[in-house]
Amino acid sequence: MKRKSKSSALFIFIIAVIGFLAFAGFKGFVLGGWEFKSFDKVINRGLDLQGGVSVLMEIQQDKVTREELDSTKEHLSLRANKLGVAETIVTTEGEKRVRIDVPGMTNSKEIVDSLKQSGNLAFKGPNGEEILTGKDIKKATAQMNQQGGGYEVGLQLNDEGTQKFAEATGKYVGQKISIYLDDEMISDPVVNTQITGGVASIETHGTLEENKKLAGMINSGALPLPVKAVSVTNVGAELGVTAFPNSVKAGIIGVGLVFLFMLFNYRLQGLMANIALTLYIVLTLLVFVEVGVTLTLPGIAAFLLTIGVAVDANILTFERTKEELKKGYTIKAAVKKGSENALSSIVDSNVTTLLASLILYFIGSGPVKGFAITLMIGIIISLFTGLFVTKVLVSLGVEIGFINKLSHFGVSKIKGDEKHA
């Protein structure tokens, strides 16, 4: 009796938590001056859902290294962010192309003119005077700090830059020399000692990736590569405004039909699957927010596809459970055997789909890559909700007596007597 009470409390607690997460995610709430925003307010939307301009820039150079491509991307990203649009997306395509998606803007000429300008790098003293420019920098690289550990950015200066930097660092020991790219400060290190050898280091106390990013921006200002707009696409705002609500409506109808199908075919066991599926939807959208996924029409299609994948895992398990019940096993034994028998099929099908999405991600670009990312996230989360959450809910439901009849599984007849595992 005590065990049944604990199981009942756990069952109610899990359902309450899932219900709260669903309410918070889809409705949002304000508590004590702190606002939990709903998903529709925080998920980034692509151009096809809100309109805007997509520009494909190509580096005008025959051979482009990966470092040069990444530096150009960081430089263009900095310029794009200065347009004042928070959801601007900058990605690399191929060996020497960078795509910039600017949602909510329509003036493509202004965007292109801003992006194709050459870099303007400047090192400035405490009083704002210019000490170095991009022409004075030979190379910037992310490296390990040999003395204190961690990572830093190493600088190599040319002869003219070495002389100017020696004078400035001697003058400003203990003060900051700020680094600007296109009039935006990207770092402001403190001068510890005079630097006379033309080799300096910037201590950032950041990660390796952060130091690579800073080195890339310094290099892009020091050695700007010419870029040209090879493709400019305008997506009308009216199309975007219409596409998103229609997509949401289609998604609600699709999910509703899935819920009805599960209830009709699997009764209370199907209800448990629907609760787990609700958690799946909430967790997937929450991951979209946390990792900064930009939702596009292909992404919505992938999301709805993963809902089908998540349901498929439950259907395989429930059909195996039905088979065991029809053989005469007890409800508890049938639930256990059904989960065990369906496990290998579920894992195999999901791993196969995951491999296909990985191929799409590494080979594809733009919307195809977005589709692949959405698919991968959905598959991983669906494995958790399908193999663990649904199983726990059904097992607890059986243990507390909420699910205790064959009709609760959509089974009307059994063969022979009950068997006990």
C-alpha positions, 0 to 999 in steps of 0.5 A: 500500500505504501509503495502504491502511494509513492507511485501515485504521488510520483505519477501525479508529480510527473504529469503536473511538471509536464503540464506546467512546462507546457503551460509556461512554454506556450503561454508564458507567465510573469512571476515576481517581476520575472517574465518567462516568455512563450516560445513564439516570442523567443524562437528565431524565425527565418526569412521565409517566416517573417520576410527579409533579405538573403545575401550570398557573398563570395570572396574574390580570390581563387584559393581561400583557406579555411582560416580566411573564410572564417575570418571573412565570416566573422568580419561580415557577421560584425558588419551585419550585426551593426544593421540593428537586426538581432536575428541576423544569421551568418553561415559559410557555404562551400569553400569561399562563400558566406550567406547573410540572412537579415530578417525584417529588412527590405533595402537589399542595396543598403545591406550589400553596400555595407557588407562589401566594404573593406575592413577598418581595424584600429588600435586606440589609446586611452585618449582615443588616438589611433596607434595601429591600423590593419596595415601594421598587423602581420598576423593574429593567431589563437594560442596557449598561454605558456606561463599562466595557462589558458588561451590568448591571441598572439600578434605579429607586427611589421617593422612600422607597427613594431616601432609605433607599438613600442612607443605606445606600450611604453607610454600606456603601461597599466592602461588599456589599448582598445581594439576596434573593428569598424568603430566597434570595440572587440577587445580592450586589453591592459598593457602590462609592460612595454613591447619592443620586439614586434610580438605581443599577446592579448590575454582574454581569459576566454575559451579557444573558440573565443580567441580564434574568433578575436584573431579572425576579426583582427586578421579580417581587418588586417588583411581584408579580402574583396567580396562580391554579392553573387546572389540577393534574395528578397522575401516579402513581409506579407509572405512571411506573415502569412507563412508562420500562422499557417504553419502553426495551424497545420502543426496543431492540426497534425499533432491533434490528429496524432493524439486522437489516433493514439487515444482511439487505438491504444486507449489509456496507454495512448493517453500516456504516450500523448502526455510524453509527446507533449513533453517531447514538443516542449523539450524540443522547442526549449532546445531550439531556444537554448541553442539558437536554432532559427526556425524555417519552413523546412525546419517546421517540416522536420519538427513535424516529421520528428513528432511522427518518429516519436509516435512511431516508437510508442506504436512499436512498443504498444503493438508488442504489448498488445501481442503479449496480452493476446497471448495471455500474459498479465498486464504488468508482464506484457508491458515489460515484454512489449518494451523489451521486444520493441527496443532494438527496432526503435533504436535501429530506425532512429539511428538510421534516421540520425545518420541520414540527418548527419549526412544532410548536415555536412553535405547540405547548406542553408535550408537543408542544413537547418532541416538536418539540425532540427531533425537531429535534435528531434530524434535525440529527444524522441528517444528519451521520451519514447524509451523512458518517459512513456515507459515510466508513465505506463508502468506507474499507471499499471502499478497504481491501478489506473491502467488495469484492464485489457480495454485500456490497451485497446485489446478486447480478446485474449488467447487462452489463460493468463500467463505470469512472467 
